[in-house]
Each structure stands twice: as structure tokens, then as C-alpha cells.
Amino acid sequence: MLTASSQSVTSLLRVWRDGDQSALARLIESCYPELRKIACGCLKRERPGHTVQATALVHEAYLRLIDARQVRWQDRAHFFAIAAKLMRRILTDYARARDSSKRGAGARPMALNEGLTIAPQLDPEIIRLDDALQELAKFDSRKAQVVEMRYFGGLTADEIADVLAVSRESVNRDWRLAKAWLSREMAREKSNGCPPLGRD
């Protein structure tokens, strides 16, 4: 279960936003179990032997958060959504760097089933999913957050409902609709031979 209280996280976010640099370290410390759980969930989707470990992923997210002080932090839900997005971005950047040196070698199809599973060695597919997820966020940010927290972060529907302050039913509905949209988008992209969405 998520343990850092909404009030304490929101309070630390405000103090940090107002210029207290030490507030971020206190925030990370109080939220570390949740952040590590998100990191472990992200890494479960990666290939075996991935060089990034959960602790290192939390640390890298922390370093990126230092540069995000100008974000208009709202509350606990916003913080965890940004943290999950940062971790996804870190791993996607890592995959893009590997992909650029091995232009799709060994890529296999991605299966968007009930578990939204991806074989861990499929870096090009992770990149495509990331691009499609960015497109989804443009018109439905909550559904994109649900996917980030459940698929990349490994949080349960109840935990996501707690973070987003919505019902479990809303989370499950968002999850089903987001999966359907992503499945269609990935199938369209594959059948059209299009490059991944959002690429420069």
C-alpha cells in the first residue's frame, strides 16, 4: 500500500516549490517505498540483465526532479504521476540509445493482452508504446497516468485510485479504454509501416 500521506506530500511539495531545496530530499525519503515500488514495476518490463537497478532508477528520477522545481506541483497524485513518467522516460531514453546502435535487431511483436505484457528484450516496441502513450496523454492525461502507474509502475488499481483520488471502478475503466486505444494505435502503426508516433 502507498504509505506517504497526501497531506505530508502536498506540504513538502509546496515548501520545495517555494525554494526550500532540502524539501525534495525529505519528500523522496518519505515516499521512497512508493518510488521504489514504481521503479521495480518499471524494471519488470525490461529485458533480463538490464544494467539499471531500482535504487539507481529512483536516484536518477531524483536528479531529474531537482530540475523540475519549476513544475506547478499540485498534490500527491501529481507527484507520483510525474515520478512514474520520469522513470518511464529514463528507461525509454535508455532503450532509444540502445536502439540507435542496434537498429531493431531481434525485435518481435508486442502483445497487448489483459496483462499488457511486453517481452523484456523488446526495446523498439517499448519505444513505440512510449510514443503512443504520449499521444494518448495529449487528449486524456488521466488514462495515460493510469497506464504509467499500472503498467510501468506496477501499482494496483486500488493504489492508483488512492493516488488519483478516483474510484477503483474509474481506474479499471480508464485501464480498459486505454489498452483498447493503445492496441488499435499499435496495430495501425504496424499495418501502415509508420514510424513510431511522436518521433522527430
C-alpha positions, -999 to +999 in steps of 0.1 A: +000+000+000+010+036-005+022+050+028+031+087+024+001+107+034-014+131+010-011+160+034+026+155+041+035+151+004+015+181-006+030+202+022+066+192+012+058+199-025+047+234-016+078+241+006+100+228-022+083+249-048+087+279-025+125+275-026+135+251+002+159+227-016+160+203+014+123+196+010+129+174-021+153+152-001+127+149+027+100+142+001+120+114-016+128+099+018+091+099+029+080+085-005+109+061-010+089+028-006+063+040-032+090+053-056+110+020-053+078+001-060+072+021-091+109+016-101+106-022-096+074-022-117+091-003-145+121-027-145+099-058-146+091-047-182+128-046-192+150-073-206+168-097-182+202-084-171+192-048-175+220-027-161+197-002-143+186-013-108+156+000-089+177+021-065+196+036-094+163+044-112+149+062-081+182+081-078+181+091-115+145+102-111+155+123-081+182+140-101+157+149-128+132+161-102+158+186-090+155+202-124+117+201-122+113+225-093+095+250-116+067+225-121+034+238-106+031+209-082-005+203-072-006+174-048+005+138-040-013+124-071+006+149-093+039+140-077+035+102-082+023+107-118+054+128-126+077+103-109+062+074-129+065+094-161+102+103-153+111+067-147+094+057-179+112+084-197+146+073-182+141+037-194+127+048-228+157+071-233+180+041-224+161+020-250+163+047-277+201+049-271+204+011-274+181+011-304+201+037-323+232+015-320+213-018-329+186-006-353+159-030-343+179-062-342+159-091-328+126-071-324+095-092-320+058-083-319+043-068-288+013-084-272-013-061-257-033-086-237-050-084-204-017-080-186-004-056-212+027-077-213+058-069-233+087-093-237+115-076-218+140-075-246+118-056-270+133-021-269+118-009-302+084-019-290+088-001-257+097+030-277+066+026-299+044+022-268+060+052-252+053+073-283+017+061-284+013+068-247+025+104-253-002+107-280-029+094-255-018+119-229-025+148-253-062+142-251-067+121-220-040+126-194-057+106-167-058+074-188-021+079-197-014+083-160-032+051-152-012+032-178+021+047-165+013+038-129-002+003-136+020-009-165+053+009-159+049+015-121+033-018-112+007-002-089-026-020-083-060-005-092-066+004-056-033+021-052-038+041-084-073+051-072-057+063-040-031+084-058-055+099-083-083+103-058-108+085-080-128+053-076-113+018-083-140+014-110-128+046-127-093+033-127-104+000-142-125+017-168-096+040-178-073+010-179-096-009-203-102+020-226-065+030-226-055-006-235-080-007-263-068+027-277-031+017-275-039-017-291-056+000-321-028+026-323+000+000-323-019-022-348-024+008-371+012+018-369+024-017-376+000-023-406+008+011-421+045+006-416+046+040-399+075+051-378+067+053-341+044+081-331+059+113-319+094+107-334+113+137-348 
